[in-house]
Amino acid sequence: MSKDSLGSRLWNWAFGHDRTIGFGLEQLGHLTLKRPRAVALFVLLVSIFCAVQLPRISVDGDLLRVYAHSGPEYDAYDHLSQTFGTFENDIYILVKTDRLTDPEVLENIRTMALDLANSDYISGTMSAFTLRKPAADGTTLPAVPEGMTSPEEIRQALTDLQQNDPMMRNLINPDLSGVVVIVFPKPEATKGNGTKAMIKDLRELVSAYQMDGVDIQLTGPPIWTSEMLTAAVGDQVKFTVYGFVLGALIALLSLRSLVGALLVAATPFVAVMWVMGVVIFAFGSFSFLTIIVTTIVLVIAFAESLFFIFNWLAYWRDGMDPYKAVDETVRVVGPASSLTMLTTLVSFASLSLTAGQGIQEFSMAGTIASLTNFVCLMTFLPLLLKLAVRMGFKAPKPSFAISAPIPVAWFVARKFGRAVAALAIVGTGLLLIPYFLIQPHFSFEDFMAKDSTALTAAENIDQGVGGVAPLYISVPLDEGIANVGDKDFEKVKVVHEIAEKYLGKNKVISAAAFTHYAESGFTREQIFNAVGDLKRRFVTDAGDKALVTGFMPTIISSEELIKLKEGIQNDIKAAGIEGAEVGGFRVMTTYATDNIVRGLQLDLTISVIVNLFLIGFAFRSLRVATATAIPNLFPILGTEAYLYFSGSGLQLTTVLSLTIAFGIAVDDTTHFLSHYLHARREEGYSHMDAVHHTMERIGGAIVAATLILCSGTAIVMFSELPQVALFGTLFVITLALALIGDVFILPALLVAGGRYFHPLGGVRK
């Protein structure tokens, strides 16, 4: 083939008169019809390949994977953790008891603390029973003396430690109602499924020390992540099973045929298996975000399968041979399905413009899933339908229940088209106001599983001792000696006091906190030797930086955290201390989420513009782009208005849901306009008659598809994870508003547009 002919063919594919709205991608369906055996072999091989991947399915619960490489906030946190190590992977064991001064209880807790230190998963522990304090002869002694026999002696010893030892203030409740044991997991022992095994081991270990009046609870980031992971896996199983059941039931209601419902459900089943296999092969595991992709694929596959089968049955009922009806459906519906795949793909791909490993993976997984789902629809479904006919399947009678809103919508469009169109245009314009006013919002609590016992334990620690949500302040040292000289000590002391001003007494630890021992005559070298391996959490090995650690409330809003961080930074700067850095995981996630959400909001805008342009370009008509704008902007802006007035703000998953929901919502509009133009071009209908015919032909499919989409994602609303539940809520709201846009607003706009829409797509009849 010559270069000229190749270039000519490419030009015709993209811009030529013979180009379809699917840009020729529907040729995959025609290939299935021409080479059914070869395509069947392809389907079989892909299914086997994906099925082999399924046993490897796992969900990575690391939240850092979501924020990795998201910007300077992540880089600063990563540098901080490399420099000092952090408390982010520590597990906190809260022992609540009113019998702490009982010698038997005290020794029971001491034995548990020592056993924890000997666990194969633990590199070290910090508790009142494992820490030591400087002795007069230069050696160290147990912080909690051994061999105490009376409650009075124990009370005096613990009270003295709690009031005078800075570390004990974070480990012993002031009223002696409990103690905290902090364990440091071995990084190499917690890789893969190691964290799950470690938590199980620790729970079994501490259960042996439960006794009357003693309650032992585990909390901390690894426990939170484990709960989130368990909830995410449980959600996925629930969503998949319930999604299939609800989708099949709605298909049964729509088709009034059990076999027909099974035909509709078969394609989503295969599509989900393919997508899960491909994602596992590409990424090795799901994340908290990518796991949502399978639910999205499930509902999209149901909707597209229903559209395809609705049209196939319509041709069959009109007297066409059922085998030829499959061919005709591929020819008519294939281009629209190709375009809907492209709009969904654009929505997913637009997310890649925002930095962050989690968002990038979600974008890539969604893009791959869109293509995989389309391939399944164009190969598996036509083969399945022809096989069903061969096995004796008969076309069921149409269901009028699903199509009930369509006559009402046509009546409204015909009688009140201009009023509805004007109201829709004005209303959509007004909804732009909250779109520009809404602000990002982040709350760590929204990522936690509902009724989390670990979260409750963390809040109990907040009330009693230090806390489990650290904020770090890195302070540069001028003298550069390992044990902090006088000048540097004063600098650390100033920063320590500033942190206490914002966080409260007993909520900050640093080298400046050991004044009790320093005033008793101990050198700083003796004090640091007493804390042992924890020295690195106060001063770097090189002695060039010191770390001040404060503990924030576990539950704190993004607005409060930003105010807290900026207040500390301003006071440190006002004190003349340069080069200090304030950070931590919670600080990083708050600022990174703000940046990511703002980026995703821009991605959403780009997705809307590109998709509207893509539809107009596909149909070769500016009028099409105009017709699609209002029905598809209305649901997105309406949902953002709900977020604004409900006070939820823009969150990570909310913008994701809006972007993907828009890509899916455009699908119904595309199918509507595709059938409308087919009625004008090939069936000879006038403008008004084509609108009416299109509503009658696919109106029921739009309603049924939306019901499947909404019911499938409505299950997500009951997720144990608030962020995922909100994703489902917004998805349902957006799709419900999109149904109004496609069934009521779009026909009204076409009718009210009169002469403007008469030549739509180059048809002038």
N, C-alpha and C positions, 0 to 999 in steps of 0.2 A: 504494500500500500504506500503511495507517495505521501510526502509531507503535506502537500497541499490538500489531498483528500482527507487526511487525518485531521488537519486543522479545520477543514470545512465541516467535518462531522462533529468535532468538538463544539464549533460555533453554533451549529444547528441544534446540538443537544442543549446548550445553555440559552441561546437566544432565538433559535429558528422558529418558524411558524408552526412546524410540526411538533415542537416540544410540548410534552404534557405537563400538567401542574405537579406531577411527581418527579420531574426531571429525569424520566426514564428509569427510575429505580424500581418501578413496578414490573420491569422486564424480568425480574427474579420470579415473579408469579407466573409469567408466561413461560419461562424456562421450566417451571414445575409442570405446567400443562403439556409441554412438548417432550420432556424427558422425565416422566414420572418415576421410572425405575431408578435412574441415576440419582434423582433428588431424594427418593425414599432411602437409598443407601446412605446418602449424605446425612439425612435426618437421623438414621439409626446410629451412624458412627459418632455424630455430635452428642447424641443422647447417652451413648455408652461412655464417651470421654467425660462428660459432665457428671454422670452418675458415679464414676470412679472418684471424682473429686469430693463428693459429698461427705464421706466419712472424715475428711480433714476439716470440716466446718468448725470454726471457733470464733469467739468474739474477743477482741483485744480491749480490755477495760482501761487501758492507760489514757488518761485525759490529756497527757502531754502530747500524745499522737495527734490530737485534734489541733493543738496550738503550735506544734513544732514548726519552726522556720516562718512564723507569722509576722516577724518584724523585730524592731529593737528591744521591745519588752521581753520577748522570749530569749533573745541573745543575752540580755543582761541577766536574766534569771539563770540561764544555763551557765554563764560565767561565775555567778555567785555560788551555785551548787558545786561547781568544779573547784572553787577556791576554798570554801569552808565545809562543804557538805551541808545538807539541810535536814530539817525535821520532817520533810514531806512524806517520807516513806516509813516513818516510825509508827509503831502500834502502841496505843495507850491502853493500859489495863486498869480500869477503875474498880477499886475495892471499896464498897460502901458498907459500913457497919457501925453500930452504936457500941460495939464491944472491943474497940481498938485497944483499950487499956487492959483488956483481959490478957494475961501472959500467954495462955494457950492460943488465943486468936492471933496475937502478935507473932509468936513463933511459927504458927501455921502459915502466915503471910510471908514471913522471912524465908521459910523453906520453899514456898512457891516461887519467890523472886529468884532464889538461887537455882532452882530447877529450870526456870525460864532461860537463865544465862547459859545453861548447858544444852539447850535445844540445838539440834543440827541446823536449824534454819536461822539461828540468831547469832550475830557477831558480838553482841554486848547488850547490857541493860543499864538503865539508870533508875534507881529507886532509893528510898531511905535506907534500904538494907544492903545495897551493893556499893553505895558511895562511902567514901572514907573522909575523915577530917584530919587536919594536921595535929600532931602531938608535940609536946614541949621538947622532947628529945630529938626532934627532926623526923621521926617516923610518922606513920599514919595509923589511925584507929577507926574501927567501924563507926559510921555516923550514928547509928542506933546501937547503943551498948548491948552486949549479949549478957544473958544470965539474970535479967531483971525479973523479980518474983512478985512484985506488988503493983496494983493498979496505980497507986500514988507515984511510985518511982517511975513507971512508964509514962504517966501523964506529964510529970515534970520534965523528963528527958525529951519527949516529943514536942512539948510546948516550947522548950528552949531552942530546939532545932528549928521549929517552924518560924519562930520570931527572929532568930539571929542568923541562920544559915540561908544565904540567898537561893541555893538550889532547893532546899527543903520547903521554901515558900511555894514552890511550884509542884511539890510532891506530896505535901501533907495538908489536909484541910485545916483551916484555923480552929474550927470547933472539934477537931479530932474525930470527925464523922466518916473519914475515909482517907485512903492514900492512893497514889498513882504510881504504877510501874510502867516505865517506857522501855520498849524493846526495840533493838536496831536489827532489822533483817539483813541477812547476807545477800547482796545483789545477785550473786551467781546462783544462789539456791532458790530464788524467786522468779527466775525466767520461765517463760511459757506458762505451764500450769502449776509452777512452783508456788505461786502466791496462794492459790486455792488449797494446795496440800499443806502449806504452812499454817494457814488460818485454821484448818481442820485440826492439825496437830496441837496448836495453841489452845483451841477450845477444849479439846480432850484433856490437855494438861491441867488447865485451870479448873475444870469441872471436878477434878479429884480433890480440890481444896475448898469446894463449896461446903458450908456448914451452917447451922442455925444462926440466923442473924447476920449472915455475911452474904452479900450479893456481889458477884464478880462479872463485869461487863467489858467487852472489847470495843475499841473505837479507833479512829485515826484514818488517814487517807487509804491505806490498803483495805481496811474493812469497808469503807464507803464504796470504794471501787468494786469490791467483791459483791456488795449488795446491788450496785448498779448493774454489774455484769449479769447477776442472777435474774434481775428484773428484765434486762434487755433480752436475754435468751428466752425467758418465759413469755415475754411479749411476742417475740418472733414466732414461737410455736402457736401461740393463741391467735395471732393475726393471720397466719397462714391457714390454719384449720378453719377458723370462723369466716375468713375471707372467702375461701372456697365454698363453704356451705351457704353463706348469704348470697354470693354471686350465682351459685347454681339455683337457689330458690327464686331469685328474681328472674333468672333466665327461664325457669319453669313457669313462673307467672306470666312472663312475656310471650312464651311460645306455646304454653299449654301442652307440653310434651316432655316426658321424662327423658326420652332419648335425645330430644333436641337440647334440653338443658345440659345433658352430659356432653354433647358435641360442643356446646359453648364453653364448658368448663375444661375440656381436654387441652385446648391451646394454652390457657393460662397455666395449667399444670406443667406442661412441657416447657413453656417459656420461663417459669420460675426456676425449674430445674436447670435449664441452660444458663440462666443468669447467675445463679448461685455457684455453679461449677466454674464458670468463666471468672467470676470475681475472686473465688478462692484460688484459682490457678494464677491470677494476675497479682493479687495482693497478699496471699497466704492466710489472711483472716479478715473478718469483718471488724469494723470499728462501730462506736455508738452511732455514727452518722451513716456509714455505708449499709448498715443492716436495714435501714429504712428503705433502701432502694428496692429490695425484694417485694415489699408491700406495694410500692408504687407500680412496679412491673405487673404485679398480680392484678391490680384494678385496671391498669391500662389495657392489658391483654384481654381481660373480660370485656371491656367496652368495645375494643376493636373487633374481637371475635363476634360479639353480638351484632355490631354494624354489618359485618360481612354476612352473617347468617340471615339477618333480617332481609337484606337485599336479595340474597340467593333464594329465599323462600318466596319473596315477592315476585321474582321472575318466574319461578316454578308455578306459583298459583295463577299467574297470568297466562299459563299454557305452554311455557317454554319447557323443552326437555330438561330434566334435572341435571344431566351431565353438562349440557350446553349452558345451563343457568350458572354453573360454577365458573365456566369460561367467561361468561358475560360479567359476572360479579368481579372477577379478577380485573377485567378490562375497565369497568366503570369505577369500582371502589378502590382498586389498586393504586391509582394515582393519588387519590385523596389520602389513603393510608400512608403513602410515601411522604406526602407533604406533612401530615400530622406527626410522623416520626421525626422529620426534620425540625419542626417547631419545638418538639419536646427535647430533641438533641441540642438545639440552640440554647434552650433554657438551662440544661445541665452544663453545657460547654461554657456558657457565659460566667458561671461561677468560678472557673479557673482563673479569671482575671484578678481574683482576690488571693492574697498570700496566705499560707498556712497549710500544713500537710493534710490536716483533716478535711479542709474544704477542697483541696486539690484531689484527694482520693475520692471524695463524694462526687465531684464533678466528673472524674474519669470513670468511676463505677457507673454513674448514671448515663454517661455517653455510651459506654459499652453496652449497658443494659438496653438502651433505646434501640441500638442497631441489632442486638441479639433478638429482642422481642419482635422487631420487624421481620427479620429473617425467618423466625418461627412462624409468623403469621402468613408469609408469602409462600412458604414451603410445606409446612405440616398441615395447615388448615385445608387448603384445596385438596390435598391427597386424602385427608380424613373424610371430607364431605363426599367425595366420589366413592370412597370405600363404604360409607354409610348407605348410599343409594344402592350400591351393588348388594348390600346385605339386607335390603328390603325396607329401608326407612321411608316413611310416607310423610308428605308435607302436612303439618298440623294446621288447624284453622287459626286465624289471627286472633289475638287477645285485644279486646276493646278497653279493658281496664287501664292498661299502660298508655293507650292513646287518648284517654279521656280529656286531658288538658288541651289537646291540639285544636279541636273545634272552637273552644273558648278563645284560645290564642288567635286563631284566624278571625273570629268575630271582632275581637278587640283591635287587631291590626286593620281590618277593613273599615270599621266604623269610627275608630278613634286613633288611627295611625298617626296623624299629625300631632295630636295632643301627647300621645305616648312618646313619640320621637322627641318632641320639644322638652318634655319633662326629663327624659333620659339624658339628653345633651346638657341641660342646665344642672341636673343632679350630679352628673359625672364631673362637670366643671367645678361645682362646689366641693366635691370630695377631694379635689386637689389641695384644698387648704390644710386638712389634717395630714396629708401626705408630706407636705413640706415642714409641718410643725413637729411631727413625731420624732422622738429622740431614742437612741439606744439605751437598753437597760440590761443589767446583769445581776443575777443573784445565785450564789453557789447552792442555795437550798433547792433551787429549781432543778438541779442536776441530781439531787439525792432521791433515792427510792422513798415512796410514801410510807409513813409509819416506820421509819428507819430507827431501829433500836440503837445503832451506832451513833446516829445523830443526837438522840436523846442523851446518851452517855457523854457525848462531847459537850452538850449544853450543861450537863451537871458538872463537868470539869471546869467549864468557864466560870460557873458560879462559885466554885470552891477554890481551885488553885489556878495555875497559869493559863492553860488553854491548849487547844490543838490546832489553832489557825495562826501560825507564826508570821510575823513581819520582820524583815531583816534590814539592819542598817550597817553597811560596810564603812568603816572609818579608817582613812589612811593614817599611818603612824610616821612621824618625822624622824624619830631616833633609830628606828629600824632594828631594835633588839628583840630577842625572842620573848622576853618576859614583861614587856611594857614598862618603860621608864616613867619618871615623875611627870614630865611634860605631857607625854602621851596619855598617861593615866588620867590626868585632869581633863584632857580632850574627850576621852571615852566617858568620863563621869558626866560631863556636860550633856553629851548625846543621850546617855542613860536617863538623866533627869528630864530631858525634853520628851523622850519616849514615854516616861511614866506620867508626865503631864497629860498626855493624850489617852494613854491606855489604862492608867491607874496603878496604884501600889501593888507590888507582888506580881505584876504582869510583865516585868522586864528582867532579863538576866544579861550580864556582861561581866567583863573583868572588873569593872568598877563596883560590882555588887558584893565583893568579898571584903568589905571594909571591916566587918566584925573580926575576922581573923587577922587582918593587917593591924588593926588597933590592939590586938592581943600580942603583938610582937612577931608574928610570922612573916617571913619574906614572901614576896610574890612568887618566887620560884617554888617555895614549899607549898603554897596554895595551889599552883598549877599542877604540881606533881600529885597533889591529893586528888584532883579531878581526873587524872590519868588520861585515857584516850579522848576524853571530852575536851581536852585543851584546844584542839583544832576548831572547836565550835566557839572559841573566844578569841583566839589569835592564830594567824596563819603560821605555818612552819617556818617561813622566812622572816616572820616578825614585822612585815611591812603593812599589815592591815589587821584591824580588830573588828569583831562582830558584836553588835548589840542586837539581841533578839527580844522582840515584844510579842505578846499574844493577844490577838484581836478576838472579838466574839466570833463564834462559829458562824452565826447568822448575822450577816451585815450586808446592807444594800450597796450597790455599786456607787451610788451618790455619796453615801457616808464614807466608804473606803477611800474614794478619791479625795474627799475633804480631809480625811485623816492623814493620808500620805502627803498631800500638799502642805498641810499645816506643819507637820514634822519637818519637811524639807525647808520651808520658809524660816522656821525657828532656828534650824541648824545653820542656815546661811546667815541669819541675823547675828548668830553667836560668833561669826567670823571663821567658821570651820569650812574649808573648801575641800571638794573631792569626795564628800560622803555620798553614798548611794542608798536609796530606800527601795526595797524590792521584796520578792517572795512570790510563791505560787499564786496566792489570791490576788496580789497586786498585778502580777503578770496577766492572769486570766481576765481580770476586770478591764485593764487597758487594752489588751489584745482583742477581747470581745468587742469593745467599742470600735476599734479600728476595723475589725473584720466585718461587723454589722454595717458600718458605713460603706465599706467596700461592696458588700453584698447588695445594699440598697442601690448603689450605682449599677451593679450587675443586673439587677431587676429592671432598671430603667433601660439599660442597653438591650436586654432580652426582649422587652416589649417593643422597642423601636425596630430591632432587627427582624423579629417575627412578623410584625405588621408589614415591613418592607418585603420580607420573603414571600408572604402571601400575595401581596400586590404584584410582585415580580412573577410569581408562579402563574397567576391568572392573567398576566400582562395587562393589568388595569389598575390605575390609581383609584378608580371607583371602588374596587374590591377592598383596597386598603382602608378607604374611607368607611366602607360599610362595616368592616371588622373592628374598627377602632373603639367605638362606644360600647358595643356588647362585651368586649374583652377588657377594656379599661375599667368598666363599671364594677366587676367583681373584685379586682385587685384593690382599687381605691376604696371600695366599700369595706373590705376586710381590714385595710389599714386604718380606716376611720374607727372601726370597732376596737382595734388595738389602742388607738389614741384615746378614745373616750372611756375605755375600761381601765386605763392607767397601766396597761401591761407593757407598753413601749415596744421597741424593736429588739428582739432577742435573736440569738444565733439561729435557732430552728424556725423562728417565725418568718424570717426573710427567705430561708431555704424553701419553706412550704409555699410561700407566695410565688416565688420564682417558678417552681415546678408546677404548681397548680395552674399558673397562667399558661405554661406550655401545654398542659393537658386541656385546659378550658378552650383554647384555640381550636382543638381538634374538632369539636362539635360544629363550630362555625365553618371550618374548612369543609367538612362533610356536607353541610347545608348548602354552601355556595357551589360546591362541586356538582351536587345533584340539580341545583337550580340552573347552572349553565348547561348541564347535559339536557335538561328539559327544553331549554331554549334552542340549543344548537342541533340536537339530534331528534327531538320529539316534536318540534314545531310549536311549542307553547308560547303564548304572549307573555309579557312581563308579569301581570297579575296572576294569570293562570299558572305560570311556572312557580311563583311563590306558593300558591295554594297547593299545587301538586307536590312540591317538595315537602311541605309540612305534612301532607297526608302520607307520603312515601316513607320518610325517615323520622318524622316527628316522634313516633312511638319509640324508635331506636334511640333517639337523643334522650328521651325521658328515662328509658330503661338503662341506658349506659350511665346516665348521671346517678340513678338510684344505686347501680352497682358500685360506681366510684365512691359515692357518699357512704354507702353501707360498709364497703370494704375498709375505708379509712376511718369511719366512725368508731370502729373497734379500737383504733389507735387512741381515741379519746380516753379510753379506760386503762391506759398504760400505767404501770407503777412509777414510771419516771415522768415528772411534771413537764419537762421539756418536750418529750415525745407526745404526751397527751395534748399539749398545746399545739403541736404540729398537726395532729389529727383534727383538732377543733377548727383550726384555721383552714385546713384543707377542705373540710366539709362546708364551712361557710362560703369559701371562695367558689366551690363547685355548685353549690345551691344558687348563689347569685349568678353564676355563669349560665345555669339553666334558664333563669329568668331572662338573661341577656339573649340567649339563642332562640328561645321559644316565643318570647313576647317582644323584646326590644328590636332584634334584627328584622323580623318580618315587618314590624311597624315602620322601621327606618326605610326598608325597601319600598313599602307601599307609599309612605309619605314622600319619599324622594322623587316619585313621579318620573318626569322625563330625564332627570339626572341619572337614574339607574336603568332606564330602558335599554341603553346600548351597553350594558354591563358585559365586560369581557369581549367587546368587539361585535356583539350581536345587536342588530338594529331593528329587529322585527317588533 
